[in-house]
């Protein structure tokens, strides 16, 4: 298997953090959070891996969203 670049590792790390945060949500809405995370990552799967500006922007956006949705007050997502 090929070694991953730094950006690829960051994207995978963000995805794992998102999945870990879903475990902290109520059981009945956990699948909604997991589905949302998967859809957000799949939405941008076609971004060229050499488009560093776009990837870095999406990582920043993803971290902000993760921080917002990690709040204990948010119990469900659509």
Residue pairs with C-beta under 8 A, 6 or more apart in sequence:
4 12
5 49
7 49
7 52
7 55
7 56
7 59
8 49
10 59
11 41
11 55
11 59
14 59
14 62
14 63
14 66
15 37
15 41
17 66
18 33
18 37
18 62
18 66
19 34
19 37
21 33
21 66
21 69
21 70
22 30
22 33
22 34
22 37
23 30
24 70
24 72
25 33
25 75
26 75
26 76
29 75
29 76
29 77
32 76
32 77
32 78
33 69
33 77
36 77
36 78
40 62
40 65
44 58
47 54
47 55
47 58
48 54
49 55
68 74
69 77
